[in-house]
Amino acid sequence: HALEHTLVGLAPVLISCDPTDLAGFSTIMAPHTGGPAIFIYDGHEGGIGLAQAAFSELRTLLRMARDQLASCPCEKGCPACCLSPYCGNDNQPMDKAAATALASALFGGRDG
């Protein structure tokens, strides 16, 4: 959930959209994947290609998310790193440490 928020929050930096133009959903068991998944989708009915544009920048987004989460001095998450004013679940559950580790693992832990 924390990584979902961070990715959605950072995407506008790369694809020039409003933060409310994208939304996300994360789950520990997605029937489509048979396991955990983070879905990022267009916030406009029918889509306008923003999620696809964000996906094309996924490696950069993961690096940016890892760096933002790791460098934020808060302990459990804050609006600067992973809390979202748009979250329909009141930012719960939220695990900044797990999000940082997941972003590092998905990115590969190396720059580039």
C-alpha positions in Angstrom: 0.0 0.0 0.0 2.8 2.4 0.8 4.7 1.7 -2.4 1.5 2.0 -4.4 1.0 5.5 -2.9 4.6 6.5 -3.6 4.5 5.3 -7.2 1.2 7.1 -7.9 2.5 10.2 -6.1 5.8 10.3 -8.2 4.3 9.5 -11.6 3.2 13.1 -12.3 6.9 14.1 -12.1 7.6 11.9 -15.1 4.4 11.9 -17.2 3.1 15.5 -16.6 -0.3 14.8 -15.1 -2.2 15.8 -12.0 -1.8 13.5 -8.9 -5.5 12.8 -9.2 -5.2 11.6 -12.8 -3.9 8.2 -11.6 -5.1 5.9 -8.9 -3.9 2.6 -7.4 -4.9 -0.6 -5.7 -2.7 -3.1 -4.0 -3.5 -6.5 -2.7 -1.7 -9.5 -1.2 -3.7 -11.9 -3.5 -4.7 -10.8 -6.9 -6.7 -13.4 -8.9 -5.1 -12.2 -12.1 -1.5 -12.9 -10.9 -2.0 -15.5 -8.2 -0.1 -13.4 -5.8 0.6 -9.9 -4.5 0.1 -7.0 -7.0 0.1 -3.3 -7.3 -2.3 -1.9 -9.9 -1.9 1.7 -11.1 -4.7 2.9 -13.4 -6.0 6.0 -15.1 -8.4 8.0 -12.9 -10.5 8.8 -16.0 -13.2 6.5 -17.2 -12.0 4.6 -20.2 -8.4 5.7 -19.6 -6.3 8.3 -21.4 -3.0 6.4 -21.5 -1.5 7.8 -18.3 -1.0 4.4 -16.6 0.6 3.0 -19.7 2.9 6.0 -19.8 3.8 5.5 -16.1 4.4 1.8 -16.8 6.9 2.7 -19.6 8.8 4.6 -16.9 8.5 1.8 -14.2 12.2 1.3 -13.6 12.7 5.1 -13.1 9.6 5.2 -10.9 10.9 2.3 -8.7 14.3 4.0 -8.3 12.6 7.3 -7.4 10.2 5.6 -5.0 13.1 3.7 -3.3 15.1 6.9 -3.0 12.2 8.9 -1.6 11.2 6.3 0.9 14.7 5.6 2.1 15.7 9.3 2.4 12.6 10.5 4.2 13.5 10.9 7.9 10.0 9.9 9.2 9.7 6.5 10.9 6.4 5.1 9.7 5.3 7.2 6.7 4.3 10.8 6.2 2.7 12.9 3.4 6.2 13.6 2.1 6.9 10.0 1.3 3.9 7.6 1.2 0.7 9.0 2.8 -1.9 10.2 0.4 -4.8 12.6 1.0 -6.7 10.8 -1.7 -6.5 7.3 0.0 -10.0 5.7 0.4 -8.6 3.5 3.2 -7.3 6.4 5.4 -3.8 5.3 4.6 -4.2 2.0 6.4 -2.4 -0.4 6.5 0.9 1.4 5.8 4.4 -0.1 6.1 7.1 2.3 5.0 9.9 -0.2 5.8 8.3 -2.9 3.7 7.7 -0.5 0.9 11.3 0.6 0.9 12.5 -3.0 0.8 10.0 -3.9 -1.9 11.0 -0.9 -4.1 14.7 -1.9 -3.7 14.0 -5.5 -4.6 11.9 -4.7 -7.6 14.4 -2.1 -8.8 17.2 -4.5 -8.3 19.0 -2.4 -5.7 21.3 -0.8 -8.2 21.3 2.5 -10.0 20.8 2.8 -13.7 
